[in-house]
Amino acid sequence: MLRSLFLAAAGSARLERLVESTPAGSGVVRRFVAGSGADEALATTRELADDGLAVSLVHLGTGTETLEQAQAVRDEHVALLARLRAAGLTPAAEVSVKLSELGQRLDERVAFEHAHAICAAAAEAGTTVTLDAEDHTTTDATLETLLELRRDFPSTGAALQAYLRRTEGDCRELAVAGSRVRLCKGAYAEPESVAFQSPLDVDKSYVRCLNVLMSGEGYPMVATHDPRLIAIAEDRARWFDRSTGECEFQLLHGVRPEEQARLAAGGHTVRVYLPYGKQWFGYLMRRFAERPANVAYFAKAISAR
Ligand code: FAD
């Protein structure tokens, strides 16, 4: 029930204003989201970099419905990359990109060209781009785009979702030299025909994929907050002799910060997935819907106003 409440709240402009207008409320926002604009994104990136953390910035878009919007999303990323470079925040900071925001559903070629322009801006800034994984109907198109982008920008990375039955095979294809793969569980509601449904089956698939990536030639990016999977990834990194710079851990901004610090202190590269943009409120509510334990934190901050 709480989950539905928070998902419903995601559309409430009134609640959004309430959260934003209280010092405590905006403190909650800042725990999970950099803020609504590039200035805040840069400031938070600086703080995280000062703590020894790498960052992947993700722009929270409105959902692209026109080619003009797709172009604006491209311009936002290109401008951000130039600012990251000017601020000396690259290569510690990279960007994550959703191809749907670049118009993938409207015109795959246009989305590719926009992604290419972002990769070029990233290369000029001395950093990289990772393609987010979206729902399963986009996986083939996203991986084709990845292969094409990697011809000009070999360090372009992509996220793969362990809940998809196909992913172990995709890991095998992508576990090649220079290939950066972010392995996550997967965040969309997917049918049984394409995705494992039970948490145990998803975890088992995650470990199989991890084994493929860690034993392969590429650069695994372990994106999970799950203590058991993190422990297994640490074990595999040791077993396959991967030292610092040969794999990394990724966690969402504000989630398990003590674990982020522990991994970084242990010599691992830790990258924080840092969202920013005007659509921060919906993102925040979805994080609460995902994990009811965060609700108490939220309620306490709001009632303290
Ligand atoms: P869960 O099954 O949600 O949690 C497992 C355990 O982890 C919990 O039992 C708890 O012990 C611990 N835990 C989880 N959350 C918390 C918390 N908030 N506080 C304390 N402990 C917690 N999904 C996509 O579909 N596409 C993407 O491109 C994508 N990119 C991602 C990038 C990053 C860096 C991360 C971290 C996630 C990304 N995801 C993406 C989301 C991902 O697929 C999962 O939906 C999300 O990470 C939750 O799964 P989990 O691995 O944390 O494990």
Residues whose N, C-alpha, C, O or C-beta is under 5 A from the ligand:
A	BS01	FAD	D132 A133 E134 A159 C184 K185 G186 A187 Y188 A223 T224 H225 D226 P227 Q250 L251 L252 V255 R256 Y273 R291
